């Protein structure tokens, strides 16, 4: 039996289902809120929904975000479903359904810089996460955002049963590995979200019912049903090992080259910290942390370069503890006076956060301005049951969970001795 016959049966099995991958309207709205916070989307964003299926996300984005959506899929019956639904909801002028290959977007609709938001819920695996990030970047307008979800390991030691299913067909990565790939592809990771188990139920519940009533005598259907039932079994028995995570990504600010500091940068780093603050206390703090092997984390001392190659900004992440468990602290962040309010500080902050996430750190703390750091995803630490051992305004002590697949520690913060608190 040909692969085409089995493919047709597999797609028939999925026709008219509410979802073709784990998800929910609430999750789509959450991704949209993260993208809006990160990208400052225009009033009527131009959205490219890749692997749209019957367009559940396209319809929501058009209706609730006022988006002009170009919805792409290779399966024409899904696009027909979307066109009918869009017309019925009065969204026909807002959604343009295009039969195209998401891996080869070369038509007139896909010019460089054409989209404010690229959306790929549960579809990037078709061409691979790395390929998707590389090929889609050119389509983003300046300041544009990519929302992409992918399946990944959430257990530190996945079971043999889960690996036996995933490794041959789509080897999964960890959160840190996905983040590292995004950084290597030239993106900042603006946010992540591990989709809840209920998102799998919204997909697998209807799919399981469809599989139970399908006619195995239809050509290719027996094989399609076997694949479907195996997928359902593995999720039922090993679902705690893996999950879908959404990534909100934006190409790095091209004005500022960011990188780990080198030994040759130390004098310049000291000078930037001394110039950025009223005293040399922050510059001295960096030097003291360098001398503390329990605090210093190699690769998490970052600089942003000015156009002439000099150090324009600096950001440091070191080890701290929360309730006795390892965590990290962001401090200091410093920008040379001549480059302040030009994006250098944001660029180096995002770069060092990306580096922490890519090395597998779970939790990052900052004591800082409550109107500045939330744009990086920080929220009051008290909401997580985390508190400093000294008096500070609640809104100024903030936390960022770098891996929401794990439960962050709770309790009192213990800073390195160099902080003097």
Secondary structure, DSSP 8 states (H G I E B T S, - for coil): --HHHHHHHHHHHHTT-S-SSS--HHHHHHHHHHHHHHH---TT-EEEEET-TT-HHHHHHHHHS--EEEEEES-HHHHHHHHHHHHHTT-TTTEEEEE--TT---STT--TT-EEEEEESS-GGGT-HHHHHHHHGGGEEEEEEEEEEEEEE-SSS--HHHHHHHHHH---B-HHHHHHHHHHTTEEEEEEEE--HHHHHHHHHHHHHHHHH--TTSTTHHHHHHHHHHHHHHHHHHGGGEEEEEEEEEE--TT-EEEE--GGGHHHHHHHHHHHSSSSHHHHHHHHHHT-TTT--TT-EEEEE-TTSSEEEEEEEEEEEETTEEEEEEEEEEE-GGGTTTTHHHHHHHHHHHHHHHTT--EEEEES-TTTGGGGT-EEGGGGTEE-SS---GGGEEEEES-TTS----EEEE--GGG--
